[in-house]
Structure formats: C-alpha cells, structure tokens
Amino acid sequence: MSIFSHDGALALLFAFAIAHALADFPLQGDYLAREKQRSTATGTKEWLIALTAHALIHSGGVWIVSGSVLLGAIELCMHWLIDFGKGEGKYGYVADQLLHLSCKAGYVIAISQGLIHA
C-alpha cells in the first residue's frame, strides 16, 4: 500500500518534501556539495560523478516514497538538470528549491490522476 492510497495527496507531497530535505542536507555532505558544481569541482570526471551521485540519492528517495521506479528515473533526470542549471548560475538557491518541489508536486498530480501507478 502506498502513502497516496493510504493517506492521500498531501501526505505523499509531505513525504516527498521530507525525502528531499534528507537528500539535500544530511545525505549530501561537503564533498558532493562542492564537486557537483563544475566551477568548484576538482575535475570534469569528479563533477559528473558527484552531480550524478547526488541526483541518484534524490532518485532513491522518490522511488522509496512512491514505489515507482519510473518516477525515480524521472527524478534522476530532473534533479540532475535542475542542479546543473543552478551550478551554472542560471538561477539561485530559492528557485532551485522551488523547481525541485514543483517536480514533487507534479509527481503527486501524476499519481492522483492515475497517470503513474504508485
């Protein structure tokens, strides 16, 4: 039984937000925070690996919360692209966080409309 089917859309969004906070703060650490940005990474390989590892941590959170590997894969791509844009200076911290939470809201909508089974 998923969080959505048991407690509804708001509970699912809350669970996604909690998973996001865990992945972005205690599970990120100084190494990933530094190396996931091309401007502060020690090299191209380190940057790509760190950015992808960080996005994978988030992907795992979405998969665990939703039970959907498809949403986990979508999160991997979306999180990678959003953090890439922030790292390139396209937008700041607040916009970055709003974009991430907008993705989570989109996942809840997709689940509640039956577009994705969770």
All heavy atoms as an XYZ file, in Angstrom:
893
protein
N       0.844     -1.175      0.000
C       0.000      0.000      0.000
C       0.897      1.250      0.000
O       1.834      1.355      0.764
C      -0.893     -0.011      1.241
C      -1.773      1.202      1.314
S      -2.894      1.336      2.715
C      -3.154     -0.275      3.293
N       0.598      2.190     -0.894
C       1.394      3.403     -0.980
C       0.881      4.465     -0.012
O      -0.241      4.394      0.483
C       1.364      3.951     -2.403
O       0.106      4.524     -2.683
N       1.706      5.450      0.222
C       1.307      6.579      1.070
C       0.083      7.245      0.475
O      -0.854      7.599      1.182
C       2.469      7.585      1.214
C       3.616      6.959      2.004
C       1.992      8.882      1.866
C       4.894      7.768      1.992
N       0.066      7.401     -0.853
C      -1.055      8.061     -1.513
C      -2.363      7.330     -1.260
O      -3.353      7.936     -0.873
C      -0.806      8.183     -3.020
C      -1.972      8.755     -3.754
C      -2.259     10.113     -3.675
C      -2.794      7.945     -4.513
C      -3.345     10.652     -4.335
C      -3.881      8.476     -5.179
C      -4.164      9.835     -5.095
N      -2.382      6.013     -1.466
C      -3.632      5.268     -1.307
C      -4.078      5.196      0.150
O      -5.263      5.067      0.426
C      -3.501      3.861     -1.891
O      -2.536      3.119     -1.188
N      -3.133      5.333      1.058
C      -3.481      5.265      2.475
C      -3.832      6.626      3.058
O      -4.818      6.763      3.771
C      -2.330      4.627      3.266
C      -2.664      4.366      4.696
N      -2.283      5.216      5.704
C      -3.355      3.367      5.280
C      -2.723      4.746      6.859
N      -3.376      3.623      6.629
N      -3.015      7.648      2.773
C      -3.169      8.950      3.432
C      -3.486     10.112      2.495
O      -3.736     11.216      2.954
C      -1.901      9.288      4.218
C      -1.686      8.344      5.392
O      -2.666      8.023      6.081
O      -0.540      7.926      5.590
N      -3.413      9.916      1.196
C      -3.790     10.955      0.254
C      -2.636     11.781     -0.287
O      -1.469     11.603      0.068
N      -3.011     12.715     -1.159
C      -2.044     13.506     -1.918
C      -1.175     14.390     -1.025
O       0.024     14.513     -1.249
C      -2.773     14.345     -2.961
N      -1.771     15.018     -0.025
C      -0.997     15.917      0.837
C       0.074     15.144      1.609
O       1.213     15.606      1.732
C      -1.914     16.675      1.797
C      -1.250     17.746      2.642
C      -0.576     18.796      1.765
C      -2.278     18.407      3.555
N      -0.267     13.964      2.090
C       0.708     13.134      2.807
C       1.835     12.704      1.875
O       3.000     12.676      2.271
C       0.026     11.911      3.413
N       1.488     12.384      0.627
C       2.520     11.993     -0.334
C       3.455     13.163     -0.625
O       4.677     12.997     -0.648
C       1.877     11.491     -1.626
C       2.825     10.999     -2.718
C       3.701      9.844     -2.219
C       2.035     10.589     -3.951
N       2.906     14.357     -0.812
C       3.738     15.530     -1.039
C       4.638     15.798      0.165
O       5.817     16.112      0.011
C       2.872     16.756     -1.338
C       3.641     18.042     -1.670
C       4.516     17.863     -2.902
C       2.667     19.191     -1.859
N       4.095     15.655      1.360
C       4.873     15.836      2.591
C       6.022     14.826      2.652
O       7.163     15.178      2.967
C       3.950     15.715      3.798
C       4.564     16.078      5.109
C       5.182     17.297      5.311
C       4.499     15.189      6.180
C       5.742     17.633      6.536
C       5.054     15.516      7.407
C       5.681     16.734      7.584
N       5.738     13.574      2.299
C       6.783     12.538      2.304
C       7.866     12.848      1.273
O       9.060     12.678      1.547
C       6.162     11.168      2.034
N       7.468     13.327      0.092
C       8.454     13.729     -0.914
C       9.318     14.887     -0.402
O      10.529     14.908     -0.616
C       7.776     14.166     -2.215
C       7.359     13.046     -3.126
C       6.139     13.100     -3.789
C       8.178     11.951     -3.373
C       5.748     12.095     -4.657
C       7.798     10.936     -4.236
C       6.574     11.010     -4.883
N       8.697     15.848      0.262
C       9.443     17.001      0.794
C      10.439     16.560      1.865
O      11.568     17.065      1.911
C       8.481     18.050      1.342
N      10.043     15.632      2.711
C      10.947     15.111      3.748
C      12.127     14.388      3.096
O      13.292     14.606      3.465
C      10.197     14.178      4.715
C       9.208     14.989      5.562
C      11.167     13.402      5.602
C       8.201     14.134      6.320
N      11.839     13.531      2.130
C      12.914     12.811      1.436
C      13.861     13.788      0.750
O      15.087     13.603      0.766
C      12.322     11.828      0.426
N      13.302     14.845      0.174
C      14.125     15.853     -0.490
C      15.046     16.547      0.519
O      16.237     16.718      0.255
C      13.242     16.890     -1.197
C      14.031     17.958     -1.867
N      14.590     17.794     -3.110
C      14.400     19.185     -1.446
C      15.260     18.889     -3.433
N      15.157     19.753     -2.436
N      14.497     16.942      1.653
C      15.300     17.618      2.677
C      16.429     16.709      3.174
O      17.566     17.160      3.356
C      14.419     18.072      3.837
N      16.133     15.440      3.383
C      17.167     14.500      3.821
C      18.268     14.355      2.768
O      19.456     14.354      3.094
C      16.551     13.132      4.121
C      15.698     13.052      5.380
C      14.941     11.723      5.425
C      16.551     13.231      6.618
N      17.877     14.244      1.515
C      18.861     14.052      0.448
C      19.675     15.313      0.174
O      20.844     15.227     -0.191
C      18.154     13.589     -0.828
N      19.067     16.483      0.345
C      19.767     17.731      0.039
C      20.650     18.226      1.180
O      21.554     19.014      0.933
C      18.761     18.833     -0.318
C      18.944     19.358     -1.720
O      19.652     18.712     -2.515
O      18.376     20.411     -2.037
N      20.400     17.781      2.387
C      21.174     18.304      3.506
C      22.022     17.221      4.159
O      23.207     17.121      3.823
C      20.261     19.084      4.461
C      19.607     20.254      3.754
C      18.281     20.200      3.363
C      20.347     21.379      3.421
C      17.696     21.251      2.670
C      19.772     22.449      2.724
C      18.439     22.378      2.348
N      21.529     16.366      5.050
C      22.452     15.421      5.694
C      23.074     14.389      4.758
O      24.196     13.954      4.988
C      21.594     14.739      6.768
C      20.190     14.968      6.365
C      20.175     16.256      5.598
N      22.387     14.009      3.681
C      22.942     12.987      2.792
C      23.841     13.551      1.691
O      24.449     12.797      0.951
C      21.815     12.155      2.164
C      21.000     11.323      3.149
C      19.890     10.579      2.416
C      21.890     10.348      3.913
N      23.933     14.864      1.598
C      24.762     15.453      0.547
C      26.224     15.588      0.987
O      27.115     15.125      0.309
C      24.223     16.815      0.107
C      25.029     17.427     -0.992
C      24.348     18.633     -1.616
O      24.573     18.893     -2.767
N      23.540     19.365     -0.891
N      26.465     16.231      2.075
C      27.825     16.398      2.571
C      28.620     17.420      1.781
O      28.237     17.842      0.696
N      29.744     17.817      2.351
C      30.591     18.849      1.755
C      31.185     18.423      0.412
O      31.273     19.223     -0.517
C      31.724     19.232      2.705
C      31.237     19.936      3.957
O      30.123     20.509      3.915
O      31.951     19.916      4.969
N      31.592     17.164      0.315
C      32.212     16.692     -0.925
C      31.252     16.828     -2.105
O      31.597     17.418     -3.137
C      32.684     15.237     -0.788
C      33.205     14.681     -2.084
C      34.497     14.974     -2.513
C      32.397     13.891     -2.897
C      34.973     14.494     -3.727
C      32.863     13.406     -4.114
C      34.146     13.710     -4.518
O      34.605     13.240     -5.717
N      30.041     16.268     -1.986
C      29.092     16.358     -3.093
C      28.673     17.797     -3.356
O      28.524     18.198     -4.519
C      27.858     15.495     -2.824
C      28.039     13.986     -2.947
C      26.732     13.268     -2.641
C      28.561     13.599     -4.316
N      28.479     18.582     -2.309
C      28.083     19.986     -2.488
C      29.128     20.748     -3.307
O      28.779     21.567     -4.156
C      27.863     20.650     -1.140
N      30.377     20.467     -3.074
C      31.461     21.151     -3.794
C      31.651     20.569     -5.190
O      31.712     21.296     -6.177
C      32.766     21.046     -2.996
C      33.958     21.727     -3.661
C      35.259     21.514     -2.888
N      35.639     20.104     -2.844
C      35.542     19.311     -1.765
N      35.089     19.784     -0.616
N      35.897     18.044     -1.808
N      31.751     19.272     -5.268
C      32.109     18.628     -6.534
C      30.963     18.595     -7.545
O      31.209     18.442     -8.743
C      32.612     17.207     -6.284
C      33.906     17.151     -5.510
C      35.105     17.703     -6.271
O      35.174     17.575     -7.514
O      35.994     18.278     -5.610
N      29.715     18.756     -7.118
C      28.598     18.708     -8.073
C      28.491     19.992     -8.891
O      27.724     20.045     -9.845
C      27.273     18.407     -7.370
C      26.702     19.562     -6.585
C      25.354     19.216     -5.994
C      24.758     20.461     -5.347
N      23.424     20.222     -4.854
N      29.255     21.007     -8.532
C      29.292     22.253     -9.298
C      30.565     22.285    -10.129
O      31.669     22.150     -9.594
C      29.241     23.459     -8.366
C      27.927     23.549     -7.625
C      27.806     24.856     -6.896
O      27.917     25.913     -7.499
N      27.592     24.766     -5.594
N      30.408     22.464    -11.410
C      31.558     22.435    -12.302
C      32.612     23.467    -11.922
O      33.819     23.204    -12.015
C      31.096     22.649    -13.744
C      32.172     22.420    -14.743
C      31.692     22.245    -16.144
N      30.612     23.127    -16.537
C      30.178     23.234    -17.772
N      30.735     22.516    -18.720
N      29.201     24.050    -18.075
N      32.174     24.639    -11.449
C      33.123     25.717    -11.123
C      33.985     25.415     -9.902
O      35.063     25.991     -9.751
C      32.368     27.028    -10.899
O      31.501     26.910     -9.780
N      33.552     24.500     -9.029
C      34.324     24.196     -7.821
C      34.830     22.753     -7.783
O      35.522     22.376     -6.846
C      33.488     24.483     -6.552
O      32.261     23.749     -6.603
C      33.195     25.969     -6.419
N      34.491     21.969     -8.805
C      34.920     20.567     -8.858
C      36.411     20.481     -9.170
O      36.983     21.370     -9.806
C      34.123     19.810     -9.911
N      37.032     19.403     -8.732
C      38.462     19.207     -8.978
C      38.748     18.728    -10.403
O      39.898     18.738    -10.820
C      39.070     18.222     -7.959
O      38.334     17.003     -7.998
C      39.042     18.801     -6.567
N      37.717     18.320    -11.116
C      37.885     17.879    -12.499
C      36.553     17.526    -13.116
O      35.537     17.403    -12.414
N      36.541     17.336    -14.430
C      35.300     17.026    -15.141
C      34.706     15.695    -14.696
O      33.494     15.582    -14.491
C      35.530     17.033    -16.664
O      36.024     18.317    -17.042
C      34.251     16.737    -17.424
N      35.544     14.670    -14.558
C      35.047     13.362    -14.120
C      34.433     13.452    -12.730
O      33.355     12.902    -12.481
C      36.161     12.312    -14.141
C      36.554     11.875    -15.532
C      37.556     10.751    -15.480
C      38.921     11.355    -15.260
N      40.017     10.414    -15.326
N      35.123     14.138    -11.828
C      34.618     14.278    -10.453
C      33.283     15.028    -10.446
O      32.366     14.660     -9.706
C      35.640     15.011     -9.586
C      36.898     14.218     -9.312
C      37.931     14.258    -10.428
O      37.715     14.950    -11.448
O      38.958     13.573    -10.275
N      33.176     16.064    -11.274
C      31.940     16.844    -11.357
C      30.785     15.967    -11.837
O      29.715     15.952    -11.218
C      32.146     18.038    -12.294
C      30.885     18.680    -12.746
C      29.974     19.341    -11.969
C      30.367     18.719    -14.073
N      28.936     19.790    -12.744
C      29.159     19.425    -14.044
C      30.827     18.233    -15.293
C      28.385     19.647    -15.179
C      30.071     18.464    -16.429
C      28.866     19.160    -16.365
N      30.988     15.241    -12.923
C      29.918     14.396    -13.463
C      29.503     13.298    -12.487
O      28.312     13.027    -12.321
C      30.345     13.788    -14.797
C      30.412     14.761    -15.973
C      31.085     14.103    -17.169
C      29.023     15.270    -16.321
N      30.487     12.701    -11.840
C      30.185     11.635    -10.881
C      29.443     12.202     -9.677
O      28.445     11.635     -9.226
C      31.473     10.894    -10.457
C      32.005     10.081    -11.641
C      31.231     10.018     -9.232
C      33.408      9.547    -11.445
N      29.894     13.329     -9.140
C      29.262     13.909     -7.949
C      27.847     14.387     -8.251
O      26.921     14.142     -7.462
C      30.113     15.060     -7.413
N      27.646     15.070     -9.372
C      26.310     15.544     -9.725
C      25.366     14.368     -9.935
O      24.228     14.374     -9.459
C      26.372     16.428    -10.972
C      25.068     17.037    -11.459
C      24.362     17.830    -10.361
C      25.318     17.921    -12.682
N      25.841     13.339    -10.601
C      25.016     12.158    -10.840
C      24.746     11.408     -9.541
O      23.604     10.962     -9.306
C      25.691     11.244    -11.884
O      25.901     12.009    -13.079
C      24.831     10.036    -12.190
N      25.731     11.276     -8.677
C      25.523     10.600     -7.389
C      24.493     11.347     -6.552
O      23.609     10.730     -5.941
C      26.843     10.486     -6.637
N      24.585     12.670     -6.529
C      23.618     13.473     -5.773
C      22.209     13.275     -6.334
O      21.254     13.061     -5.577
C      24.026     14.949     -5.811
C      23.059     15.851     -5.150
N      22.820     15.831     -3.790
C      22.237     16.802     -5.663
C      21.889     16.735     -3.494
N      21.531     17.336     -4.629
N      22.081     13.301     -7.658
C      20.767     13.089     -8.281
C      20.250     11.673     -8.010
O      19.047     11.469     -7.819
C      20.853     13.363     -9.777
N      21.155     10.696     -7.957
C      20.754      9.316     -7.642
C      20.223      9.180     -6.219
O      19.283      8.417     -5.971
C      21.933      8.357     -7.844
C      22.125      7.825     -9.249
C      23.480      7.134     -9.363
C      21.001      6.883     -9.628
N      20.826      9.898     -5.286
C      20.327      9.877     -3.906
C      18.884     10.381     -3.887
O      18.009      9.776     -3.263
C      21.239     10.707     -2.982
C      22.602     10.041     -2.830
C      20.578     10.920     -1.614
C      23.678     10.912     -2.198
N      18.635     11.477     -4.593
C      17.272     12.008     -4.675
C      16.342     11.027     -5.383
O      15.195     10.844     -4.981
C      17.268     13.359     -5.391
C      17.671     14.475     -4.508
N      16.787     15.119     -3.682
C      18.868     15.065     -4.312
C      17.421     16.065     -3.016
N      18.696     16.053     -3.381
N      16.841     10.417     -6.437
C      16.073      9.430     -7.183
C      15.624      8.285     -6.267
O      14.481      7.840     -6.322
C      16.940      8.894     -8.321
O      16.326      7.851     -9.000
N      16.540      7.839     -5.428
C      16.202      6.778     -4.480
C      15.115      7.199     -3.514
O      14.224      6.410     -3.181
N      15.168      8.446     -3.057
C      14.125      8.949     -2.163
C      12.766      8.943     -2.819
O      11.764      8.523     -2.212
N      12.698      9.382     -4.066
C      11.418      9.385     -4.790
C      10.926      7.962     -5.007
O       9.739      7.666     -4.842
C      11.547     10.163     -6.120
C      10.351      9.920     -7.025
C      11.719     11.646     -5.839
N      11.830      7.059     -5.354
C      11.457      5.663     -5.567
C      10.925      5.044     -4.268
O       9.887      4.380     -4.261
C      12.653      4.896     -6.095
C      12.410      3.451     -6.428
C      11.208      2.814     -6.556
C      13.393      2.461     -6.688
N      11.387      1.492     -6.886
C      12.723      1.254     -6.969
C      14.775      2.483     -6.694
C      13.392      0.071     -7.275
C      15.443      1.300     -7.005
C      14.769      0.114     -7.290
N      11.620      5.278     -3.170
C      11.196      4.715     -1.887
C       9.830      5.259     -1.479
O       8.944      4.505     -1.048
C      12.248      4.989     -0.787
C      13.497      4.145     -1.045
C      11.676      4.729      0.601
C      14.708      4.561     -0.222
N       9.634      6.559     -1.606
C       8.378      7.172     -1.187
C       7.219      6.742     -2.081
O       6.136      6.426     -1.598
C       8.496      8.714     -1.142
C       7.141      9.380     -1.008
C       9.413      9.144      0.006
N       7.445      6.734     -3.393
C       6.351      6.470     -4.328
C       6.179      4.999     -4.676
O       5.089      4.583     -5.063
C       6.570      7.241     -5.630
O       7.675      6.709     -6.349
N       7.249      4.240     -4.575
C       7.214      2.858     -5.027
C       7.323      2.735     -6.537
O       7.184      1.642     -7.086
N       7.572      3.848     -7.226
C       7.625      3.860     -8.689
C       9.053      4.056     -9.174
O       9.643      5.119     -8.971
C       6.736      4.985     -9.233
O       6.942      5.154    -10.622
N       9.583      3.042     -9.852
C      10.916      3.170    -10.423
C      10.894      4.200    -11.562
O      11.888      4.897    -11.792
C      11.479      1.801    -10.863
C      10.837      1.309    -12.142
C      12.987      1.845    -10.992
N       9.757      4.316    -12.261
C       9.640      5.319    -13.316
C       9.801      6.724    -12.748
O      10.551      7.545    -13.292
C       8.297      5.187    -14.040
C       8.009      6.254    -15.101
C       9.067      6.239    -16.200
C       6.611      6.068    -15.670
N       9.114      7.024    -11.639
C       9.275      8.339    -11.018
C      10.699      8.530    -10.504
O      11.239      9.638    -10.565
C       8.275      8.542     -9.889
C       6.847      8.859    -10.316
C       5.952      9.057     -9.089
C       6.794     10.071    -11.220
N      11.310      7.472    -10.003
C      12.705      7.561     -9.579
C      13.608      7.937    -10.740
O      14.498      8.780    -10.602
N      13.377      7.342    -11.903
C      14.187      7.657    -13.087
C      13.929      9.084    -13.566
O      14.873      9.796    -13.949
C      13.883      6.655    -14.204
N      12.673      9.514    -13.518
C      12.354     10.893    -13.892
C      13.047     11.857    -12.939
O      13.616     12.867    -13.357
C      10.826     11.114    -13.925
C      10.212     10.323    -15.083
C      10.485     12.595    -14.009
C       8.693     10.245    -15.045
N      13.015     11.534    -11.642
C      13.679     12.391    -10.652
C      15.176     12.466    -10.902
O      15.779     13.534    -10.760
C      13.399     11.892     -9.236
C      14.127     12.641     -8.150
C      13.698     14.097     -7.974
O      12.678     14.527     -8.552
O      14.408     14.819     -7.244
N      15.788     11.354    -11.261
C      17.223     11.362    -11.573
C      17.519     12.412    -12.643
O      18.404     13.253    -12.477
C      17.679      9.979    -12.036
C      19.104      9.883    -12.579
C      20.132     10.197    -11.502
C      19.348      8.503    -13.164
N      16.764     12.382    -13.719
C      16.986     13.328    -14.819
C      16.651     14.762    -14.411
O      17.436     15.689    -14.677
C      16.137     12.932    -16.030
S      16.577     11.333    -16.721
N      15.503     14.954    -13.781
C      15.074     16.308    -13.417
C      16.014     16.927    -12.383
O      16.396     18.092    -12.496
C      13.637     16.298    -12.895
C      12.609     15.938    -13.954
S      12.675     16.982    -15.427
C      12.263     18.571    -14.722
N      16.396     16.141    -11.377
C      17.268     16.683    -10.343
C      18.631     17.049    -10.930
O      19.195     18.097    -10.608
C      17.415     15.719     -9.158
C      17.820     16.432     -7.923
N      16.924     16.852     -6.986
C      19.031     16.853     -7.494
C      17.567     17.506     -6.026
N      18.846     17.510     -6.317
N      19.132     16.195    -11.799
C      20.425     16.455    -12.443
C      20.359     17.759    -13.229
O      21.229     18.614    -13.103
C      20.780     15.286    -13.364
C      22.223     15.198    -13.728
C      23.149     14.376    -13.155
C      22.926     15.942    -14.743
N      24.382     14.564    -13.756
C      24.270     15.524    -14.736
C      22.545     16.918    -15.643
C      25.230     16.047    -15.599
C      23.501     17.455    -16.511
C      24.822     17.007    -16.480
N      19.321     17.925    -14.043
C      19.190     19.127    -14.875
C      19.009     20.394    -14.035
O      19.607     21.432    -14.330
C      18.024     18.973    -15.848
C      18.246     17.947    -16.962
C      16.931     17.691    -17.710
C      19.351     18.389    -17.904
N      18.191     20.311    -12.997
C      17.957     21.490    -12.141
C      19.246     21.889    -11.431
O      19.610     23.068    -11.396
C      16.816     21.221    -11.140
C      15.483     21.129    -11.884
C      16.763     22.304    -10.064
C      14.341     20.565    -11.040
N      19.954     20.917    -10.860
C      21.202     21.252    -10.165
C      22.289     21.706    -11.129
O      23.117     22.557    -10.778
C      21.682     20.067     -9.317
C      20.983     20.023     -7.971
O      19.953     20.705     -7.807
O      21.472     19.311     -7.082
N      22.274     21.177    -12.340
C      23.210     21.657    -13.347
C      22.951     23.146    -13.624
O      23.885     23.954    -13.640
C      23.087     20.844    -14.639
C      23.891     21.391    -15.771
C      25.270     21.257    -15.785
C      23.277     22.049    -16.826
C      26.033     21.770    -16.834
C      24.019     22.562    -17.873
C      25.395     22.433    -17.882
N      21.703     23.512    -13.810
C      21.356     24.910    -14.053
C      21.749     25.826    -12.915
O      22.296     26.915    -13.133
N      21.519     25.380    -11.691
C      21.922     26.185    -10.536
C      23.437     26.319    -10.482
O      23.971     27.409    -10.250
C      21.411     25.574     -9.239
C      21.812     26.380     -8.011
C      21.277     25.740     -6.748
C      21.893     26.366     -5.538
N      22.781     25.466     -4.829
N      24.142     25.224    -10.721
C      25.601     25.247    -10.695
C      26.199     26.135    -11.770
O      27.289     26.679    -11.600
N      25.478     26.301    -12.863
C      25.941     27.158    -13.956
C      25.520     28.611    -13.753
O      25.763     29.456    -14.612
C      25.412     26.642    -15.296
C      25.955     25.278    -15.673
C      27.453     25.269    -15.896
O      27.935     26.022    -16.761
O      28.155     24.511    -15.191
N      24.862     28.908    -12.619
C      24.474     30.276    -12.303
C      23.230     30.772    -13.017
O      22.987     31.970    -13.083
N      22.415     29.866    -13.532
C      21.192     30.262    -14.242
C      20.122     30.781    -13.289
O      19.249     31.540    -13.694
C      20.632     29.095    -15.057
C      21.596     28.511    -16.061
C      21.949     29.510    -17.143
C      22.865     28.852    -18.168
N      23.459     29.818    -19.059
N      20.158     30.341    -12.042
C      19.211     30.773    -11.016
C      19.825     30.460     -9.664
O      20.846     29.772     -9.577
C      17.836     30.110    -11.174
C      17.900     28.664    -11.592
C      18.125     27.646    -10.673
C      17.758     28.312    -12.934
C      18.205     26.330    -11.070
C      17.831     26.995    -13.345
C      18.056     26.005    -12.408
O      18.144     24.704    -12.812
N      19.211     30.974     -8.622
C      19.756     30.836     -7.283
C      19.122     29.721     -6.475
O      18.348     28.899     -6.981
N      19.429     29.738     -5.199
C      19.020     28.694     -4.262
C      17.506     28.560     -4.136
O      16.972     27.452     -4.181
C      19.655     28.986     -2.892
C      19.242     28.033     -1.811
C      19.736     26.738     -1.790
C      18.348     28.423     -0.822
C      19.356     25.852     -0.798
C      17.970     27.547      0.176
C      18.472     26.263      0.180
O      18.082     25.392      1.148
N      16.806     29.678     -3.988
C      15.349     29.620     -3.795
C      14.673     29.044     -5.036
O      13.820     28.158     -4.932
C      14.776     31.002     -3.418
C      13.263     30.990     -3.410
C      15.312     31.453     -2.065
N      15.055     29.522     -6.210
C      14.473     28.989     -7.447
C      14.779     27.502     -7.594
O      13.910     26.716     -8.000
C      14.993     29.767     -8.649
N      15.993     27.107     -7.249
C      16.396     25.702     -7.287
C      15.468     24.850     -6.419
O      14.938     23.835     -6.874
C      17.853     25.593     -6.810
C      18.302     24.180     -6.531
O      18.615     23.458     -7.496
O      18.363     23.807     -5.343
N      15.242     25.271     -5.199
C      14.390     24.509     -4.298
C      12.940     24.485     -4.782
O      12.264     23.460     -4.696
C      14.475     25.065     -2.878
C      15.829     24.853     -2.214
C      16.197     23.388     -2.086
O      15.452     22.590     -1.524
N      17.357     23.015     -2.607
N      12.455     25.603     -5.311
C      11.087     25.643     -5.841
C      10.932     24.727     -7.059
O       9.891     24.060     -7.210
C      10.684     27.074     -6.182
C      10.458     27.993     -4.984
C      10.233     29.433     -5.450
C       9.292     27.517     -4.132
N      11.940     24.678     -7.904
C      11.888     23.764     -9.045
C      11.835     22.308     -8.588
O      11.053     21.506     -9.120
C      13.093     23.993     -9.960
C      13.054     25.254    -10.801
C      14.431     25.519    -11.428
C      11.986     25.161    -11.881
N      12.648     21.964     -7.600
C      12.638     20.592     -7.085
C      11.279     20.245     -6.480
O      10.732     19.166     -6.749
C      13.738     20.394     -6.030
C      15.118     20.411     -6.578
N      15.520     19.655     -7.651
C      16.218     21.106     -6.182
C      16.798     19.864     -7.895
N      17.243     20.748     -7.018
N      10.733     21.145     -5.680
C       9.436     20.860     -5.054
C       8.307     20.862     -6.080
O       7.327     20.125     -5.923
C       9.172     21.846     -3.921
C      10.112     21.665     -2.720
C       9.863     22.752     -1.675
C       9.964     20.283     -2.099
N       8.459     21.626     -7.153
C       7.468     21.591     -8.232
C       7.460     20.219     -8.909
O       6.388     19.724     -9.291
C       7.764     22.677     -9.263
O       7.600     23.947     -8.707
N       8.626     19.628     -9.053
C       8.690     18.264     -9.595
C       7.905     17.314     -8.708
O       7.119     16.489     -9.194
C      10.135     17.791     -9.714
S      11.080     18.594    -11.017
N       8.126     17.431     -7.398
C       7.427     16.543     -6.467
C       5.915     16.748     -6.563
O       5.147     15.785     -6.535
C       7.875     16.767     -5.024
C       9.358     16.698     -4.702
C      10.142     15.641     -5.383
C      11.559     15.530     -4.861
N      12.558     16.301     -5.553
N       5.483     18.001     -6.690
C       4.051     18.272     -6.852
C       3.542     17.641     -8.146
O       2.436     17.079     -8.184
C       3.796     19.774     -6.835
N       4.342     17.705     -9.197
C       3.970     17.066    -10.461
C       3.829     15.559    -10.320
O       2.919     14.956    -10.899
N       4.701     14.945     -9.534
C       4.598     13.502     -9.303
C       3.295     13.169     -8.582
O       2.619     12.187     -8.922
C       5.779     12.980     -8.466
C       7.147     13.287     -9.007
C       8.247     13.309     -8.161
C       7.375     13.571    -10.349
C       9.522     13.586     -8.631
C       8.639     13.851    -10.832
C       9.716     13.862     -9.961
O      10.971     14.141    -10.431
N       2.948     13.982     -7.592
C       1.700     13.756     -6.851
C       0.498     13.882     -7.795
O      -0.425     13.066     -7.756
C       1.580     14.727     -5.654
C       0.195     14.646     -5.018
C       2.663     14.434     -4.622
N       0.523     14.886     -8.646
C      -0.574     15.067     -9.605
C      -0.650     13.871    -10.552
O      -1.743     13.340    -10.810
C      -0.404     16.389    -10.379
C      -0.630     17.573     -9.437
C      -1.349     16.452    -11.577
C      -0.198     18.915     -9.990
N       0.490     13.432    -11.064
C       0.510     12.286    -11.980
C      -0.051     11.033    -11.313
O      -0.817     10.285    -11.929
C       1.919     12.037    -12.486
N       0.304     10.828    -10.059
C      -0.209      9.678     -9.316
C      -1.705      9.831     -9.060
O      -2.486      8.895     -9.283
C       0.570      9.469     -8.004
C       2.000      9.018     -8.318
C      -0.137      8.478     -7.091
C       2.951      9.075     -7.134
N      -2.114     11.009     -8.612
C      -3.543     11.210     -8.267
C      -4.445     11.136     -9.493
O      -5.621     10.772     -9.379
C      -3.734     12.524     -7.526
O      -3.480     13.619     -8.372
N      -3.901     11.454    -10.678
C      -4.681     11.360    -11.907
C      -4.601      9.983    -12.555
O      -5.180      9.747    -13.610
C      -4.211     12.422    -12.905
C      -4.439     13.852    -12.427
C      -5.915     14.137    -12.213
O      -6.735     13.889    -13.093
N      -6.254     14.636    -11.045
N      -3.859      9.076    -11.923
C      -3.735      7.726    -12.445
C      -2.789      7.586    -13.624
O      -2.794      6.561    -14.302
N      -1.982      8.614    -13.868
C      -1.038      8.557    -14.979
C       0.152      7.664    -14.665
O       0.772      7.116    -15.575
C      -0.546      9.971    -15.340
C      -1.642     10.959    -15.737
C      -1.061     12.344    -15.914
C      -2.327     10.484    -17.006
N       0.479      7.562    -13.378
C       1.565      6.708    -12.903
C       1.047      5.905    -11.730
O       0.404      6.453    -10.824
C       2.804      7.534    -12.503
C       3.393      8.210    -13.735
C       3.849      6.668    -11.796
C       4.575      9.089    -13.489
N       1.302      4.630    -11.745
C       0.859      3.757    -10.649
C       1.886      3.778     -9.530
O       3.068      3.592     -9.768
C       0.686      2.316    -11.162
C       0.089      1.423    -10.141
N       0.829      0.878     -9.136
C      -1.180      1.004     -9.956
C       0.035      0.133     -8.366
N      -1.184      0.202     -8.857
N       1.424      4.059     -8.333
C       2.326      4.063     -7.173
C       1.697      3.316     -6.022
O       0.531      3.100     -5.973
C       2.636      5.493     -6.759
